[in-house]
Amino acid sequence: MAARKSSGKDRPAYRCAECGWQTAKWLGRCPECHAWGTVEEVGGSPAVRTTAPGRVSAPALPIGQVDGTQATARSTGVDELDRVLGGGLVPGAVVLVAGEPGVGKSTLLLDVAAKASGPEHRTLYVTGEESAGQVRLRADRIGALGDHLFLAAETDLSAVLGHLDEVKPSLLVMDSVQTVASPELDGAPGGVAQVREVAGALIRASKERGMSTLLVGHVTKDGSIAGPRLLEHLVDVVLHFEGDRHARLRLVRGVKNRYGATDEVGCFELHDEGITGLADPSGLFLTRRAEPVPGTCLTVTLEGRRPLVAEVQALTVDSQIPSPRRTTSGLETSRVSMMLAVLEQRGRISALGKRDIYSATVGGVKLSEPAADLAVALALASAASDTPLPKNLVAVGEVGLAGEVRRVTGVQRRLAEAARLGFTHALVPADPGRIPPGMRVREVADIGEALAVLPARAARPGKIESGAAEPAQ
């Protein structure tokens, strides 16, 4: 007699306790979330089913007849955050705010929750990491109190949904999504399956109620958002909160935005009384002094579409060890090493090879774009010769290994920002475009022409632009 074939329902099934991935055989490591020892037997394999057509929730309309007023953004009360969001919070939008511990995420969102609340717009702040008393103390310190701001300390998803039914808020702040767990799933809070379920439930509630939601997310050691990658795909906006904990500057950078541009940056200053937006943050990156100092050069960097004037500093001293030190802060070490090689080979500066070299930025700003190369090179050359650069001079340009100064994007915006702050001279690559009134621009083709602005090397003149451009004195 032929053996009876076993049906699909008799075969055992295995599921990962962390991410919920299923398979027909046991594995020691889940191929989805790469967790070890989390695949467990859960019973028979689910039968394959097909979905039959069902009733639609709303008829399909021509796109021109869809009401677009429901997606009108409402201001958060914080101008810098509105800039990054594209005008404010859209009803039903879900925003994920990620950042390192202690950078100021909870402080900023508590301030937003208080300013966005009103008689017609209630705000619910749910904390899963702190007690309600701790959040109240922070609110007293930063002045984030309001009659229409409601506070709850919950770590259970069903309790959070119950608060939504009771308060009926227009804005929900969830701090954080990794601390809330669903009782319907196994696993500890913060697991992949729990984060996916909690985020999915809050997103469904936001879309159904037309409620804006701000989710706080943790980050891993490498700075990426913790949890499944699906979380970033589900939400409408992803913001990264950046900043050095030893500096006052904080940057909110848009990574994903379905309602606006993704290259906007909001600047904030963290202090004892809370966090405030900086409409003009260039003052944090400059050192005000009466006379120029050797080893300093100013440049204009672009954070997204926002020009910021920053100061590069360099210091060279005689080395006491066989291998001279190369220390950087706020600058990429590889870019600084390239500028040292270009200065020695193309600029004929031989005093740098056997000296300790220290380079840094002011105010905690990080310069990573190639447009700062010319300023770094001039600061190093100025420090090596102990000769200050001319006063009120900014330098913008990328320097290649052949010593050429290449064009960069946004030169006109950079020069306009420098002119607004009172700078009168600029070193730029060829063809900078329209020059702001009162700004004297000098075009340089290579590093040799750029080094001619140093008094000790002024024997080699640079290219002078016709009209308003002339050498920086």
C-alpha positions as CSV (number, residue, x, y, z in Angstrom):
1,M,0.0,0.0,0.0
2,A,1.3,3.4,-0.9
3,A,2.2,5.7,2.0
4,R,-0.2,8.5,2.6
5,K,1.3,11.9,1.8
6,S,1.3,14.3,4.8
7,S,-0.7,17.5,4.2
8,G,0.7,21.0,4.6
9,K,-1.2,21.5,7.8
10,D,0.7,18.6,9.5
11,R,4.1,20.1,8.9
12,P,5.5,22.1,11.9
13,A,6.1,25.8,11.5
14,Y,8.7,27.9,13.2
15,R,8.6,31.6,13.9
16,C,11.3,34.1,15.1
17,A,10.3,35.6,18.5
18,E,12.0,38.9,17.6
19,C,10.8,39.8,14.1
20,G,8.0,37.3,13.5
21,W,9.6,35.7,10.4
22,Q,8.3,32.2,9.7
23,T,9.8,29.2,8.1
24,A,9.0,25.5,7.7
25,K,12.2,24.3,9.3
26,W,14.2,25.2,12.3
27,L,17.2,27.5,12.0
28,G,19.7,28.5,14.7
29,R,19.8,32.1,13.3
30,C,17.0,34.1,11.9
31,P,17.9,35.2,8.4
32,E,15.6,38.3,8.7
33,C,16.9,40.0,11.9
34,H,20.1,37.9,12.4
35,A,19.2,37.0,16.0
36,W,20.5,33.7,17.4
37,G,18.3,31.2,19.2
38,T,15.0,33.0,18.6
39,V,13.4,30.6,16.1
40,E,10.8,28.5,17.9
41,E,8.1,26.0,16.9
42,V,4.6,27.5,16.8
43,G,2.5,24.7,15.3
44,G,1.3,23.8,11.8
45,S,2.2,25.8,8.8
46,P,-0.5,28.3,7.9
47,A,-2.7,27.3,4.9
48,V,-2.3,29.4,1.8
49,R,-5.3,31.7,1.4
50,T,-6.4,34.1,-1.3
51,T,-8.0,37.5,-0.5
52,A,-11.4,37.9,-2.1
53,P,-12.6,41.4,-3.3
54,G,-14.3,43.3,-0.4
55,R,-16.2,46.5,0.1
56,V,-14.2,49.7,-0.4
57,S,-14.0,52.3,2.3
58,A,-14.4,55.3,-0.2
59,P,-15.0,55.4,-3.9
60,A,-12.0,56.2,-6.2
61,L,-12.1,59.8,-7.5
62,P,-10.3,61.7,-10.2
63,I,-7.2,63.2,-8.6
64,G,-8.4,66.7,-9.4
65,Q,-11.5,66.2,-7.3
66,V,-9.6,65.1,-4.2
67,D,-9.8,67.6,-1.3
68,G,-6.3,68.8,-0.7
69,T,-7.1,71.1,2.2
70,Q,-7.1,68.2,4.6
71,A,-3.3,68.0,4.1
72,T,-2.6,71.6,5.0
73,A,0.3,71.9,7.4
74,R,-0.2,73.4,10.9
75,S,2.7,75.2,12.6
76,T,4.3,73.6,15.6
77,G,5.2,76.9,17.2
78,V,8.9,76.3,16.6
79,D,10.1,78.0,13.4
80,E,13.2,76.0,12.9
81,L,11.3,72.7,13.1
82,D,8.7,74.1,10.7
83,R,11.5,74.8,8.3
84,V,12.6,71.2,8.3
85,L,9.1,69.8,8.2
86,G,8.1,71.9,5.2
87,G,5.8,74.3,7.0
88,G,4.6,72.3,10.0
89,L,2.7,69.2,10.9
90,V,0.2,67.7,8.4
91,P,-2.9,66.1,10.0
92,G,-2.4,62.3,10.0
93,A,1.4,62.6,9.4
94,V,3.7,60.4,11.4
95,V,7.2,61.8,12.1
96,L,10.1,59.7,13.4
97,V,12.7,61.7,15.4
98,A,15.9,59.8,16.0
99,G,19.1,60.8,17.8
100,E,21.7,59.8,20.4
101,P,20.9,59.7,24.1
102,G,21.1,63.2,25.8
103,V,21.1,65.2,22.5
104,G,17.9,66.9,23.5
105,K,15.1,65.0,21.7
106,S,12.7,64.9,24.7
107,T,13.4,68.6,25.5
108,L,12.6,69.7,22.0
109,L,9.4,67.6,21.6
110,L,8.1,68.7,25.0
111,D,8.5,72.3,24.0
112,V,6.8,71.5,20.7
113,A,3.9,69.7,22.5
114,A,3.3,72.8,24.7
115,K,3.5,75.3,21.9
116,A,1.3,73.3,19.5
117,S,-1.5,72.8,22.1
118,G,-4.5,75.1,22.3
119,P,-8.3,75.1,22.9
120,E,-9.0,73.5,19.6
121,H,-5.9,71.3,19.4
122,R,-5.2,69.1,22.4
123,T,-1.8,67.5,22.7
124,L,-1.0,64.2,24.4
125,Y,2.5,63.5,25.6
126,V,3.1,59.8,26.4
127,T,6.4,59.0,28.1
128,G,7.6,55.4,28.5
129,E,11.2,56.2,29.7
130,E,10.4,58.6,32.5
131,S,7.8,59.1,35.2
132,A,5.2,61.8,34.9
133,G,6.9,63.7,37.7
134,Q,10.2,63.8,35.9
135,V,8.6,65.2,32.7
136,R,6.7,67.8,34.8
137,L,10.0,69.0,36.3
138,R,11.5,69.4,32.8
139,A,8.4,71.2,31.7
140,D,8.8,73.6,34.7
141,R,12.4,74.3,33.7
142,I,11.8,75.0,30.1
143,G,8.4,76.7,30.5
144,A,6.4,74.0,28.7
145,L,3.2,74.1,30.7
146,G,-0.3,74.4,29.2
147,D,-3.9,73.6,30.1
148,H,-4.4,71.7,26.9
149,L,-1.2,69.6,27.2
150,F,-2.0,66.2,28.6
151,L,0.7,63.9,30.1
152,A,0.6,60.1,30.5
153,A,3.3,57.6,31.6
154,E,2.5,54.3,29.8
155,T,4.4,51.3,28.3
156,D,1.4,49.3,27.2
157,L,0.0,49.8,23.7
158,S,-3.6,49.2,24.6
159,A,-3.4,51.8,27.4
160,V,-1.9,54.3,24.9
161,L,-4.8,53.7,22.5
162,G,-7.2,54.1,25.4
163,H,-5.7,57.5,26.2
164,L,-6.3,58.5,22.6
165,D,-10.0,57.6,22.9
166,E,-10.3,59.7,26.1
167,V,-8.2,62.8,25.2
168,K,-8.9,62.9,21.4
169,P,-5.7,64.9,20.7
170,S,-4.6,66.6,17.6
171,L,-1.0,65.8,18.3
172,L,0.5,62.8,19.9
173,V,4.2,62.7,21.2
174,M,5.4,59.1,21.9
175,D,8.7,59.0,23.8
176,S,9.8,56.5,22.8
177,V,8.5,53.9,20.4
178,Q,11.0,51.3,21.7
179,T,9.6,51.4,25.3
180,V,6.0,50.5,24.4
181,A,4.9,46.8,24.0
182,S,1.8,45.2,22.7
183,P,0.3,42.5,24.9
184,E,-0.7,40.5,21.8
185,L,2.9,39.7,20.9
186,D,5.6,37.8,22.7
187,G,9.0,39.5,23.3
188,A,10.4,42.3,25.3
189,P,9.8,46.0,24.4
190,G,12.2,47.2,21.8
191,G,12.3,44.0,19.9
192,V,11.9,44.0,16.2
193,A,8.4,42.5,16.3
194,Q,7.2,44.8,19.1
195,V,8.5,47.9,17.4
196,R,6.8,47.0,14.2
197,E,3.5,46.3,15.9
198,V,3.5,49.4,18.0
199,A,4.5,51.7,15.2
200,G,1.9,50.1,12.9
201,A,-0.9,50.6,15.5
202,L,0.0,54.2,16.1
203,I,0.2,54.9,12.3
204,R,-3.2,53.4,11.8
205,A,-4.6,55.5,14.7
206,S,-3.0,58.7,13.2
207,K,-4.5,58.1,9.8
208,E,-8.0,57.3,11.0
209,R,-8.2,60.2,13.4
210,G,-6.3,62.8,11.4
211,M,-3.9,63.1,14.3
212,S,-0.3,64.2,13.8
213,T,2.2,61.9,15.6
214,L,5.8,62.5,16.7
215,L,7.7,59.2,17.5
216,V,11.0,59.3,19.3
217,G,13.4,56.5,18.1
218,H,16.6,55.2,19.5
219,V,19.8,54.8,17.5
220,T,22.5,52.1,17.3
221,K,26.2,52.5,17.8
222,D,26.7,53.4,14.2
223,G,24.0,56.2,14.3
224,S,21.3,54.3,12.4
225,I,17.8,54.1,13.7
226,A,17.2,51.0,15.9
227,G,14.5,48.5,14.9
228,P,13.4,47.2,11.6
229,R,14.1,49.1,8.5
230,L,10.4,48.9,7.7
231,L,9.8,51.5,10.4
232,E,11.5,54.2,8.3
233,H,9.4,53.2,5.3
234,L,6.1,53.3,7.2
235,V,6.4,56.8,8.6
236,D,6.0,60.0,6.6
237,V,8.9,62.0,7.9
238,V,12.3,60.9,9.3
239,L,14.3,63.5,11.2
240,H,17.8,63.0,12.6
241,F,18.8,65.0,15.7
242,E,22.5,65.7,15.7
243,G,25.0,67.5,17.9
244,D,28.0,67.2,20.1
245,R,27.0,66.9,23.7
246,H,29.9,69.2,24.6
247,A,28.7,72.0,22.3
248,R,25.6,74.1,22.3
249,L,24.6,73.6,18.7
250,R,22.0,71.0,17.7
251,L,21.0,70.2,14.1
252,V,17.7,68.7,13.0
253,R,18.2,67.2,9.6
254,G,15.5,65.9,7.3
255,V,16.2,62.5,5.9
256,K,12.8,61.6,4.5
257,N,9.9,64.0,4.0
258,R,6.7,63.2,2.0
259,Y,5.5,66.8,2.5
260,G,8.6,68.9,1.8
261,A,12.3,69.0,0.9
262,T,14.8,66.6,2.4
263,D,17.8,69.0,2.3
264,E,16.6,71.4,5.0
265,V,18.3,71.8,8.3
266,G,17.1,73.3,11.5
267,C,19.5,74.9,14.0
268,F,18.9,74.9,17.7
269,E,20.9,76.0,20.8
270,L,20.7,73.8,23.9
271,H,21.1,75.7,27.2
272,D,20.0,75.4,30.9
273,E,16.6,76.8,30.2
274,G,15.8,74.4,27.4
275,I,16.3,74.5,23.6
276,T,15.7,77.4,21.3
277,G,15.8,77.8,17.6
278,L,18.6,79.8,15.9
279,A,17.5,81.8,12.9
280,D,21.1,83.1,12.5
281,P,23.5,80.5,13.9
282,S,26.7,81.8,12.3
283,G,27.6,83.6,15.4
284,L,28.3,80.3,17.2
285,F,30.9,79.4,14.6
286,L,33.0,82.6,14.7
287,T,35.5,84.1,17.0
288,R,35.2,87.9,17.3
289,R,38.5,89.6,17.5
290,A,39.9,93.0,16.7
291,E,42.9,91.9,14.6
292,P,43.4,88.7,12.5
293,V,45.3,85.8,14.0
294,P,47.7,83.5,12.1
295,G,46.2,80.1,11.4
296,T,42.5,81.1,11.0
297,C,40.4,81.3,7.9
298,L,36.7,81.7,7.4
299,T,34.5,79.7,4.9
300,V,30.8,79.4,4.1
301,T,29.4,75.9,4.3
302,L,26.0,74.7,3.1
303,E,23.9,72.7,5.5
304,G,21.2,71.5,3.1
305,R,20.2,74.7,1.4
306,R,21.3,76.9,4.3
307,P,24.6,78.8,4.2
308,L,26.6,79.1,7.4
309,V,29.8,81.0,8.0
310,A,32.3,78.9,9.9
311,E,35.8,79.4,11.1
312,V,38.7,76.9,10.5
313,Q,41.7,77.1,12.9
314,A,45.1,75.5,12.5
315,L,48.2,75.4,14.7
316,T,51.7,74.0,13.9
317,V,54.5,73.5,16.4
318,D,57.8,71.8,16.4
319,S,57.4,68.0,16.9
320,Q,59.2,66.4,19.8
321,I,58.7,62.8,18.5
322,P,59.8,61.1,15.3
323,S,56.2,60.8,14.0
324,P,54.5,64.2,14.1
325,R,51.0,64.4,15.4
326,R,48.0,65.1,13.2
327,T,45.0,66.0,15.2
328,T,41.6,67.2,13.9
329,S,38.3,68.3,15.4
330,G,35.3,69.0,13.3
331,L,37.2,68.2,10.1
332,E,37.7,65.0,8.2
333,T,41.2,63.7,8.9
334,S,41.6,62.4,5.3
335,R,40.7,65.9,3.8
336,V,43.2,67.6,6.1
337,S,45.9,65.1,5.1
338,M,45.2,65.7,1.5
339,M,45.5,69.5,2.0
340,L,48.9,69.0,3.7
341,A,50.2,66.9,0.8
342,V,48.9,69.5,-1.7
343,L,50.5,72.4,0.2
344,E,53.9,70.6,0.4
345,Q,54.0,69.4,-3.2
346,R,52.0,72.1,-5.1
347,G,52.4,75.1,-2.7
348,R,56.1,74.4,-2.0
349,I,55.6,74.6,1.8
350,S,58.1,72.1,3.2
351,A,57.9,73.1,6.9
352,L,54.7,71.1,7.5
353,G,56.2,67.6,7.2
354,K,58.1,67.6,10.5
355,R,55.8,69.6,12.7
356,D,52.8,68.7,14.9
357,I,49.6,70.0,13.2
358,Y,46.3,70.6,15.0
359,S,43.2,71.7,13.0
360,A,39.7,72.4,14.3
361,T,36.5,74.2,13.8
362,V,34.8,76.7,16.2
363,G,31.5,76.1,17.9
364,G,31.3,72.3,17.3
365,V,30.3,72.6,13.7
366,K,31.5,69.7,11.4
367,L,32.8,70.6,8.0
368,S,32.7,67.6,5.6
369,E,31.9,69.1,2.2
370,P,34.8,69.7,-0.2
371,A,34.0,73.4,-0.4
372,A,36.0,73.9,2.8
373,D,39.2,72.6,1.3
374,L,40.5,76.1,0.3
375,A,39.9,77.5,3.8
376,V,41.6,74.5,5.4
377,A,44.6,74.9,3.1
378,L,44.9,78.7,3.8
379,A,44.6,78.1,7.6
380,L,47.4,75.6,7.5
381,A,49.6,77.8,5.3
382,S,48.9,80.8,7.6
383,A,49.9,78.8,10.7
384,A,53.1,77.4,9.1
385,S,54.3,80.9,8.1
386,D,52.9,82.6,11.3
387,T,51.3,85.2,9.0
388,P,47.6,86.2,9.4
389,L,45.3,86.3,6.5
390,P,43.6,89.6,5.5
391,K,40.8,90.7,7.7
392,N,37.1,90.1,6.6
393,L,38.2,87.4,4.1
394,V,36.3,84.2,3.3
395,A,37.5,81.3,1.2
396,V,35.3,78.9,-0.7
397,G,36.5,76.2,-3.1
398,E,37.5,72.5,-3.5
399,V,41.2,71.8,-3.9
400,G,42.3,68.9,-6.1
401,L,45.4,66.8,-5.8
402,A,46.9,68.7,-8.8
403,G,46.5,71.9,-6.8
404,E,43.6,73.3,-8.9
405,V,40.7,75.1,-7.2
406,R,37.5,73.6,-8.5
407,R,34.0,75.1,-8.6
408,V,31.4,74.2,-5.9
409,T,27.7,74.5,-5.8
410,G,25.9,77.5,-4.3
411,V,28.7,80.1,-4.6
412,Q,26.2,83.0,-5.0
413,R,24.3,81.9,-1.9
414,R,27.6,81.6,0.0
415,L,28.8,85.0,-1.0
416,A,25.4,86.6,-0.2
417,E,25.5,85.2,3.3
418,A,29.1,86.4,3.8
419,A,28.2,89.9,2.6
420,R,25.2,90.0,4.9
421,L,27.4,89.3,7.9
422,G,29.8,92.1,6.9
423,F,32.6,90.3,5.1
424,T,34.1,92.3,2.2
425,H,36.6,90.0,0.5
426,A,36.4,86.5,-0.9
427,L,38.5,83.9,-2.6
428,V,36.5,81.7,-5.0
429,P,37.0,79.5,-8.0
430,A,36.6,80.8,-11.5
431,D,33.2,82.1,-12.7
432,P,31.4,82.7,-9.4
433,G,28.4,84.3,-11.0
434,R,26.6,87.5,-9.6
435,I,28.6,89.2,-6.9
436,P,26.8,90.9,-4.0
437,P,27.3,94.7,-3.7
438,G,30.2,95.7,-1.6
439,M,31.9,92.3,-1.9
440,R,35.4,92.1,-3.6
441,V,35.9,88.7,-5.1
442,R,39.2,87.3,-6.2
443,E,39.2,84.3,-8.6
444,V,41.9,81.7,-8.1
445,A,42.7,78.9,-10.4
446,D,45.2,76.9,-8.2
447,I,46.6,76.8,-4.7
448,G,49.5,79.0,-5.7
449,E,47.3,81.9,-6.6
450,A,45.3,81.4,-3.4
451,L,48.5,81.5,-1.2
452,A,49.4,84.9,-2.8
453,V,47.0,86.5,-0.3
454,L,49.5,85.9,2.4
455,P,51.8,88.9,2.8
456,A,54.9,86.7,2.7
457,R,53.9,85.2,-0.6
458,A,52.3,88.3,-2.3
459,A,54.9,88.3,-5.0
460,R,52.8,86.0,-7.1
461,P,49.6,87.9,-8.1
462,G,46.4,86.1,-8.6
463,K,43.8,86.4,-11.3
464,I,41.7,89.5,-10.8
465,E,38.0,89.5,-11.8
466,S,37.0,92.4,-14.0
467,G,34.7,95.0,-12.4
468,A,34.1,94.7,-8.7
469,A,36.7,92.0,-8.1
470,E,40.2,92.9,-6.9
471,P,42.8,91.5,-4.6
472,A,41.9,91.1,-1.0
473,Q,44.0,93.5,1.1
